[in-house]
């Protein structure tokens, strides 16, 4: 991924917040985009590991290649986004997540 292309997207967003899962990802993202943008670690909000999120979600099958035996990165992102929408963001702001 060309991170120079990612920055204009973040900079053009009003009050951007980047959510990450885990301390190592937090450090890595801070190194990439700097500390002037709000970066939150979902572990600080008691977000469970991805396994329980997979067990509670039986409806999201987005990827024909990873539907059964492998983990799909797209599904991981959607499960974590749903956690944020349900637990961290005001209902009025859900459209922006």
C-alpha positions as CSV (number, residue, x, y, z in Angstrom):
1,X,0.0,0.0,0.0
2,X,1.2,3.5,-0.9
3,X,0.9,5.3,2.4
4,X,1.4,8.7,0.7
5,X,-2.1,8.0,-0.9
6,X,-3.6,7.2,2.5
7,X,-2.7,10.5,4.2
8,X,-4.9,12.8,2.0
9,X,-7.9,10.6,2.8
10,X,-7.3,10.9,6.5
11,X,-6.4,14.6,6.3
12,X,-9.6,15.4,4.4
13,X,-11.8,13.8,7.1
14,X,-13.1,16.1,9.8
15,X,-11.9,14.9,13.2
16,X,-10.5,11.6,11.9
17,X,-10.2,8.7,14.3
18,X,-8.2,5.6,13.4
19,X,-9.1,2.4,15.3
20,X,-6.5,-0.4,15.7
21,X,-6.5,-3.7,17.5
22,X,-3.4,-4.3,19.6
23,X,-0.5,-2.4,20.9
24,X,1.9,-3.4,18.1
25,X,-0.5,-2.1,15.5
26,X,-1.0,1.1,17.5
27,X,2.8,1.7,17.5
28,X,3.1,0.9,13.8
29,X,0.2,3.2,12.7
30,X,1.5,6.0,14.9
31,X,4.9,5.7,13.1
32,X,3.1,5.8,9.7
33,X,0.7,8.6,10.2
34,X,2.0,10.5,13.2
35,X,0.4,11.4,16.5
36,X,-1.6,14.4,15.4
37,X,-4.4,12.1,14.4
38,X,-6.5,10.3,17.0
39,X,-5.5,6.6,17.1
40,X,-7.4,4.4,19.5
41,X,-6.6,0.9,20.5
42,X,-9.7,-1.3,20.7
43,X,-8.1,-3.4,23.4
44,X,-8.4,-0.3,25.7
45,X,-12.2,-0.6,25.2
46,X,-12.4,-4.3,26.2
47,X,-12.9,-5.4,22.6
48,X,-12.5,-9.2,22.6
49,X,-10.2,-11.1,20.4
50,X,-11.5,-11.8,16.9
51,X,-12.5,-15.4,17.7
52,X,-15.5,-14.6,19.9
53,X,-16.6,-12.0,17.3
54,X,-16.5,-14.7,14.6
55,X,-18.7,-17.0,16.8
56,X,-21.3,-14.3,17.4
57,X,-21.5,-13.3,13.7
58,X,-23.0,-15.9,11.4
59,X,-24.4,-13.6,8.8
60,X,-21.3,-11.9,7.3
61,X,-19.8,-14.0,4.5
62,X,-18.2,-11.5,2.2
63,X,-15.4,-13.5,0.7
64,X,-15.9,-16.6,-1.5
65,X,-12.3,-17.6,-1.0
66,X,-12.2,-17.6,2.8
67,X,-15.8,-18.5,3.8
68,X,-15.0,-21.7,5.6
69,X,-11.5,-22.5,6.7
70,X,-9.5,-19.2,6.6
71,X,-10.0,-15.8,8.2
72,X,-10.9,-13.1,5.8
73,X,-9.3,-9.6,6.5
74,X,-12.4,-7.9,5.1
75,X,-14.6,-9.8,7.6
76,X,-12.2,-9.0,10.4
77,X,-12.5,-5.3,9.6
78,X,-16.3,-5.5,9.4
79,X,-16.6,-7.3,12.8
80,X,-14.3,-4.7,14.4
81,X,-16.3,-1.9,12.8
82,X,-19.5,-3.4,14.2
83,X,-17.9,-3.5,17.7
84,X,-17.1,0.2,17.4
85,X,-20.5,1.1,16.2
86,X,-22.2,-0.8,19.0
87,X,-19.9,0.1,21.8
88,X,-18.0,3.3,21.2
89,X,-19.8,5.6,18.8
90,X,-22.9,7.6,19.4
91,X,-25.9,6.4,17.3
92,X,-26.0,9.7,15.4
93,X,-22.4,9.1,14.3
94,X,-22.9,5.5,13.0
95,X,-23.2,6.6,9.4
96,X,-19.6,8.0,9.5
97,X,-17.9,4.8,10.7
